[in-house]
Amino acid sequence: MSRIKVLVIDDSALMRRLLVEFLEADPGIEVVGSAPDPLIARDRIKQLNPDVLTLDVEMPRMDGLTFLENLMRLRPMPVVMVSSLTERGAETTLQALELGAVDFVTKPKIDLEAGIRQYADELIAKIRSAASSRVRGINRSAAAAAPPSRPRSLLRTTERLIAIGASTGGTEAIKEVLASMPADAPAIVIAQHIPAAFSGPFAARMDRCSAMRVCEATHGQQIVPGHAYIAPGDWHMRVVRDGARYVCRLDQDAPVNRHRPSVDVLLRSVADNAGVNAVGAILTGMGDDGARGLLAMRQAGCRTLVQDEASSVVWGMPGAAHKLGGAEQVLPLGRIASALLDLCAGNPARPIRTSSGEAS
């Protein structure tokens, strides 16, 4: 099997050296070159024909976003952003994902060399995933859409609940789903694999594009219709009962499937505490986090679906859930919002049978 050809773009000589060193240590990756700025990178892309780029967010002569936008317009290809763990870095990285970057890794704030070594496995995994991903074009129509209108208050109550999990490519997939939801949609709880510094800005961006109210969840927060709750980075989120109400419970228990927040943790809690009143969905993402949680939801009588392979950036998580039997339906991204609403309005599914033949 041929190795993945990578071009490293970063203005820091130390960062370039470290990235090249760690990537070259993987037998499946070949670093074909590096560049200190986008203008040099532009020529080296033509010369070296890489499969994947790593791109620093903040670059001299031409900023990373401008370079990325030009690249996705003229020669779309997989890009993994290398971002700083700052509010500004988070906003810029979310814009990069909107422009078509596949994924991102974050630079440590201190002790660069030691910190980067800890991220080597994550970076390599994301480059491998990016190499086989589906690169999206820039969604101009979505970017130009008018801000959604919202009612002043939402007084209608319902016990229906939607739970969504996602990872690689998920920030834009979630955006498309939320932008299609009416202001009085059932409450939505979301676990997206994202660092702590990024989840707040991500929730704020989602709030601006949706008629629903979207927020970063807080511990003990009541879950009500017309609102979407995004799990904070580095915190698990569970849905629990408080009398007749659903509330968010946050904790920092050990990572599950190497993730915190974990989609499995959220979906299992929904299966246990909402049961047939809930609908579950897994969108694009690398790995298999959420597959067992979605199966638990289906076994509890919840309606379930996953995003299809053709519309996913990476069909790891939804593919794993489908293979395990957790999904009733496999749908393209553009049909997921309406399907979730239809399933909420319809009857609950019958609990599926376990291997022992007993209803779960």
Beta strands, then each sheet from edge to edge (+ up, - down):
strand 1: 4-9
strand 2: 29-35
strand 3: 52-56
strand 4: 79-84
strand 5: 103-107
strand 6: 161-166
strand 7: 187-192
strand 8: 213-216
strand 9: 222-223
strand 10: 227-230
strand 11: 236-242
strand 12: 245-251
strand 13: 278-282
strand 14: 303-307
strand 15: 329-331
sheet 1: 2+ 1+ 3+ 4+ 5+
sheet 2: 8+ 10+ 7+ 6+ 13+ 14+ 15+
sheet 3: 9+ 12- 11+
end
